[in-house]
Amino acid sequence: MLGTQPDHPYPAAAPGRLLKIRGGAALHGSVRISGAKNAALKALAASILTPEEVVLNNVPMIADVLSMADLLRALGAQVEVDAEHERVTVRAEQISRTDAPPDLFKATRASVVVAGPMLARHGEISFALPGGDQIGRRPIDMHLRGFERMGTQVHRDEHGVHAKVLALQGARIYMDYPSHTGTETLMMAATRATGRTLIMNASAEPEIVWLGNLLNRMGARISGLGTPFLTIWGVERLRGVSEIVIPDRLEAATFAIAAVMTGGEVTIDSVIEEHLVPVTEKLGEVGAEVWFQDRRMLVRARGPLRPTDLQTLPYPGFPTDSQSAFVPLLTQAGGLSTVHERVYEDRLRYTKELVKMGADIRVQAFGDHDEILATAAEVHGPTRLHGARVKSLDIRSAVSVVLAGLVAEGETEVTDVFHIDRGYAELVPKLAALGADLEDTGQPAGS
């Protein structure tokens, strides 16, 4: 019998919980990469599309996944989380409500993708605006306009969104921006719409390609995956499936960057080489050596680090989620590096925390009529970072200050550690196993 109650607590955000890091140790050894957060969350949402059982393996046991599991339970699905075997089983045979509980829907930005499957199968969804990281404008207008093009009546007010449709109709949908969640939400909705849906300027992120292939295994008819043009022919019914979540390219990038900036050598197991090209190319520019064999990569630093320039763009551009990990490395490179953030205009705000540690970073904002549209940073190095009390602002900036702490003199104290629990499975134990000197004074999610 599948469980109907939460299997794990939410991450502790208790006052006084700190991550303490004593810098100076070079990382050495081997680390296994967990399943991709951004794939697992969307696959859990896709389980609503079928009354049959969906089994996902290699699921990262992180707070955002546990929150999504609870959201599915609240909607009426049976969900079993097997943390030991990194497996989640969902059977959405009965959906008992179409109004998503606000506290669960706001817990993570990815919750918005549930709207697509709910409209496709049940024709109705009400939800509060999703929460997640505060890193800039991430409007869901493209999601809602897509629903309207497919025949949905959408009502928006200060309480949230109510969407209702008798039956979704295939449509031509042009996206102003290749939104990751927008593409996933509309692609899932279209799998059970009547006729053909064409999504233009679709996102081509690896997690979307994997999700589309998962949906095809469930009986969907999707073509064009990995291109800006997706064609989806709706089907009447989708079936259950068992699948393995792809490895998390963002976690792999984090450990690769950590190995280089600490002057270490790390073997990273369970990676897909082509998913990491934007990051490994930049690592090569700063002086790192990277080798791939099968699904493993070896990363090490050789000699002084060199400066480089990077700009974040949708895949296959440099991932915005790895930008905040790369900047601490640039503080250790000799010379001027520039970073242009072109995805989330407020993502560079975490650099104020690095400045507290002695980093020489100057941020410039670009916009029009008092509206910030993009930001850029000049990073001057190398700088001797020192321990300080710094704050995690979101999932990715939490990793930024952790990596800075690995090379800082003295002790760094990181607050709001729960952000790490939301996005990284066992980050602290994995770093410790590689030789990092750090201590979490609280308990991570799932402990």
NORLINSUL-V252625 format. One record per residue. N is the residue number from 1. RES is the residue in one letter. OMEGA is omega as a letter, one per 40 degrees, with the letter a starting at -180 (* if undefined). Layout:
<<N/RES/OMEGA> <N/RES/OMEGA>>
//
This chain:
<<1/M/i> <2/L/a> <3/G/i> <4/T/a> <5/Q/i> <6/P/i> <7/D/a> <8/H/i> <9/P/i> <10/Y/a> <11/P/a> <12/A/i> <13/A/a> <14/A/i> <15/P/i> <16/G/i> <17/R/a> <18/L/i> <19/L/a> <20/K/a> <21/I/i> <22/R/a> <23/G/i> <24/G/a> <25/A/i> <26/A/a> <27/L/i> <28/H/i> <29/G/a> <30/S/a> <31/V/i> <32/R/a> <33/I/i> <34/S/i> <35/G/a> <36/A/i> <37/K/a> <38/N/i> <39/A/a> <40/A/a> <41/L/a> <42/K/i> <43/A/i> <44/L/i> <45/A/a> <46/A/a> <47/S/i> <48/I/a> <49/L/a> <50/T/i> <51/P/a> <52/E/a> <53/E/i> <54/V/a> <55/V/i> <56/L/i> <57/N/a> <58/N/i> <59/V/i> <60/P/a> <61/M/a> <62/I/a> <63/A/a> <64/D/i> <65/V/i> <66/L/i> <67/S/i> <68/M/i> <69/A/i> <70/D/i> <71/L/i> <72/L/i> <73/R/a> <74/A/i> <75/L/i> <76/G/a> <77/A/i> <78/Q/a> <79/V/i> <80/E/i> <81/V/i> <82/D/a> <83/A/a> <84/E/a> <85/H/i> <86/E/a> <87/R/i> <88/V/i> <89/T/a> <90/V/i> <91/R/a> <92/A/a> <93/E/i> <94/Q/i> <95/I/a> <96/S/i> <97/R/i> <98/T/i> <99/D/a> <100/A/i> <101/P/a> <102/P/a> <103/D/i> <104/L/a> <105/F/a> <106/K/a> <107/A/a> <108/T/a> <109/R/a> <110/A/a> <111/S/a> <112/V/a> <113/V/i> <114/V/a> <115/A/a> <116/G/i> <117/P/i> <118/M/i> <119/L/a> <120/A/a> <121/R/a> <122/H/i> <123/G/a> <124/E/i> <125/I/i> <126/S/a> <127/F/i> <128/A/i> <129/L/a> <130/P/i> <131/G/a> <132/G/a> <133/D/i> <134/Q/a> <135/I/i> <136/G/a> <137/R/i> <138/R/a> <139/P/i> <140/I/a> <141/D/a> <142/M/i> <143/H/a> <144/L/i> <145/R/i> <146/G/i> <147/F/a> <148/E/i> <149/R/a> <150/M/i> <151/G/a> <152/T/i> <153/Q/a> <154/V/i> <155/H/a> <156/R/i> <157/D/a> <158/E/a> <159/H/a> <160/G/a> <161/V/i> <162/H/a> <163/A/a> <164/K/i> <165/V/i> <166/L/i> <167/A/i> <168/L/i> <169/Q/i> <170/G/a> <171/A/i> <172/R/a> <173/I/i> <174/Y/a> <175/M/i> <176/D/a> <177/Y/a> <178/P/a> <179/S/i> <180/H/a> <181/T/i> <182/G/i> <183/T/a> <184/E/a> <185/T/a> <186/L/i> <187/M/i> <188/M/i> <189/A/a> <190/A/a> <191/T/a> <192/R/i> <193/A/i> <194/T/i> <195/G/a> <196/R/i> <197/T/i> <198/L/i> <199/I/a> <200/M/a> <201/N/i> <202/A/i> <203/S/a> <204/A/a> <205/E/a> <206/P/a> <207/E/i> <208/I/i> <209/V/i> <210/W/i> <211/L/i> <212/G/i> <213/N/i> <214/L/i> <215/L/i> <216/N/i> <217/R/i> <218/M/i> <219/G/i> <220/A/i> <221/R/a> <222/I/i> <223/S/i> <224/G/a> <225/L/a> <226/G/i> <227/T/i> <228/P/a> <229/F/i> <230/L/i> <231/T/a> <232/I/i> <233/W/a> <234/G/i> <235/V/a> <236/E/a> <237/R/i> <238/L/a> <239/R/i> <240/G/a> <241/V/i> <242/S/a> <243/E/i> <244/I/a> <245/V/i> <246/I/i> <247/P/a> <248/D/a> <249/R/a> <250/L/i> <251/E/i> <252/A/i> <253/A/a> <254/T/a> <255/F/i> <256/A/i> <257/I/i> <258/A/i> <259/A/a> <260/V/a> <261/M/i> <262/T/a> <263/G/a> <264/G/a> <265/E/a> <266/V/i> <267/T/a> <268/I/a> <269/D/i> <270/S/i> <271/V/i> <272/I/a> <273/E/a> <274/E/i> <275/H/a> <276/L/a> <277/V/a> <278/P/a> <279/V/a> <280/T/i> <281/E/i> <282/K/i> <283/L/i> <284/G/i> <285/E/a> <286/V/i> <287/G/i> <288/A/i> <289/E/a> <290/V/i> <291/W/i> <292/F/i> <293/Q/a> <294/D/a> <295/R/i> <296/R/i> <297/M/i> <298/L/a> <299/V/i> <300/R/i> <301/A/i> <302/R/i> <303/G/a> <304/P/i> <305/L/a> <306/R/i> <307/P/i> <308/T/i> <309/D/i> <310/L/i> <311/Q/a> <312/T/i> <313/L/i> <314/P/a> <315/Y/e> <316/P/i> <317/G/a> <318/F/a> <319/P/i> <320/T/a> <321/D/i> <322/S/a> <323/Q/a> <324/S/i> <325/A/a> <326/F/a> <327/V/i> <328/P/i> <329/L/a> <330/L/i> <331/T/a> <332/Q/i> <333/A/a> <334/G/i> <335/G/a> <336/L/i> <337/S/i> <338/T/a> <339/V/i> <340/H/i> <341/E/a> <342/R/a> <343/V/i> <344/Y/a> <345/E/a> <346/D/a> <347/R/a> <348/L/a> <349/R/i> <350/Y/a> <351/T/i> <352/K/i> <353/E/i> <354/L/i> <355/V/i> <356/K/a> <357/M/i> <358/G/i> <359/A/i> <360/D/a> <361/I/i> <362/R/a> <363/V/i> <364/Q/i> <365/A/i> <366/F/i> <367/G/a> <368/D/i> <369/H/i> <370/D/i> <371/E/i> <372/I/a> <373/L/a> <374/A/i> <375/T/i> <376/A/a> <377/A/i> <378/E/a> <379/V/a> <380/H/a> <381/G/e> <382/P/i> <383/T/i> <384/R/i> <385/L/i> <386/H/a> <387/G/i> <388/A/i> <389/R/a> <390/V/a> <391/K/i> <392/S/a> <393/L/i> <394/D/a> <395/I/a> <396/R/i> <397/S/i> <398/A/i> <399/V/i> <400/S/a> <401/V/i> <402/V/i> <403/L/i> <404/A/i> <405/G/a> <406/L/a> <407/V/a> <408/A/i> <409/E/i> <410/G/a> <411/E/i> <412/T/i> <413/E/a> <414/V/i> <415/T/a> <416/D/a> <417/V/a> <418/F/i> <419/H/i> <420/I/i> <421/D/a> <422/R/a> <423/G/a> <424/Y/i> <425/A/i> <426/E/a> <427/L/a> <428/V/i> <429/P/i> <430/K/i> <431/L/i> <432/A/i> <433/A/i> <434/L/i> <435/G/i> <436/A/a> <437/D/a> <438/L/a> <439/E/i> <440/D/a> <441/T/i> <442/G/a> <443/Q/i> <444/P/i> <445/A/i> <446/G/a> <447/S/*>>
//
